Amino acid sequence: MTKHYLRGKALIDDIRNTSYSRDLIGYHGEPPKVQWPNKARIAVQFVLNYEEGGENHIEHGDAGSEQFLSDIIGAASFPDKHMSMDSMYEYGSRAGFWRIYQEFQRRNLPMTIFGVGMALVRNPYIVDAIKAADYDVVSHGQRWLHYQNMDIETERQHMDQAISVLETLFGEAPIGWYTGRDSPNTRQLLAEFPQIQYDCDYYGDDLPFWSTLTDTSGQERPHLIIPYTLETNDMKFVSPSGFNHAEQFYQYLKDAFDVLYAEGEHAPKMLSIGMHCRILGRPGRFKALQKFLDYVQSHEKVWICRRADIAKHWYEHHAV
């Protein structure tokens, strides 16, 4: 029996006319004519993830210990305290944060904090330091967990708690969101929180772009996405096939900067650098950050900024 199936134009039409949730086209080689402040070729944006004290832990009501993003690659989860894992996370809050913070303060450079609500509540000294430095704080959720299989009501609750905690700690609600380990529901849930002007749970472009959110009543509103990165990111130090030493990380950051800086002569772009207190805050890795900051600051047409600054620029100059 001959099996009938679509071919050629009929198959193309079927694919193109079938509803599809993904946007694989983007700016299709024609990005907007971006004009960063002071005619910068590139906007360089440093993110420090603050997660220590919000990770999986039995004292947080979780079933077991944390497994993700530590120097114990492939760590098991135990239904009790994991003393080694605990101490690695504690290094981030006790020492790593301060090393990175002091370097940016010494250079008078801005930075964005991806802040986990529970983690920041546990360290008022770091909250005070962030306030004093005028860093912007993007909500990194109330907990630092996987949300892929979490029920929508619990994820909604965690979002509400995260926003309320940051508003209480810093005196204003966060305008940016980044779950990190998000779910298929994450972005649409943001429609219920008008405080959030943009999110960063996306890695697919070198520039911000507009999307649409639909709330539970069916109302639509424009929504800005400012892409983040998992590759110019210190997390690759603790990945099986990632960076082995600081020079590799520095060279990778430098190469990314050089390509975008050259492109920026005609089409300015954005470069994000992802940092973690317990990872890049270690002395042997920290040297890469120092060298890269020296390199970036040796160039004139660079805008080192916060994510809030990029959002403000996009709303003012590239509004839908």
Protein Blocks (a to p, Z undefined) as FASTA:
>chain_A
ZZdddehjllmmmmmmpccfbdfklnnopacddddehhiabdcddddddfehpaccfklo
pabdcfehpabehiacdfbdcfklmmmmmmmmmmmmmmmmmmmmmnopacdddddfklmm
mmmklmmmmmmnopacddebjbdcdfklgcfklmmmmmmmmmmmmmmmnopacfbdcekp
acfklmmmmmmmmklmbdcbbckbfbdcddddddfkopacddddddddfklccklmmgfk
lcfbfklmmmmmmmmmmmmmmmmmmmccdddddddfklmmpmklmmmmmmmmmmmmmpfb
bccddfklmmmmmmmmmcZZ
